[in-house]
């Protein structure tokens, strides 16, 4: 279960963003997993997917407790300069994950669900209780924020 624990912790980090709070979320995940293990139905999907879904939902519960609002940054996004497509090729996985972790929570959640977990906009809208168009819009903004962060890193490294 150690590999599973590491994988689930990585999910918590992606959604929570803070290592200490992610460990707390992971502990709550394991409590939930052991509490509901008898409800797992192998005919509905594999065990790893079930663990992922429980973990993501627990992370959302933790975030809802904080009642954070999405940061509206339309003005910043509209003034963002696009980076060169090759910028990401020079970055390590850790650097990219740090950039993703720096996104505002709502945008980070949607980016993680779509780009990393592979959820569709329909699934995201059902999971988060928002319109599919909102999911698409927030994903687009998240990508634009990441482009801006990469551009700023590139400027700092050449400046």
ABEGO torsion letter per residue (X at the ends): XAAAAAAAAAAAAAAAGBAAAAAAAAAAAAAAAAAAAAABBAAAEBAAAAAAAAAAAAAAAAAAAAGBBBBBAAAAAAABBBBBAAAAAABBAAAAAAAAAABBAAAAAAAAAAAAAGBBAAAAAAAAGBBAAAAAAAAAAAAAAAAAAAAAAAAAAAX
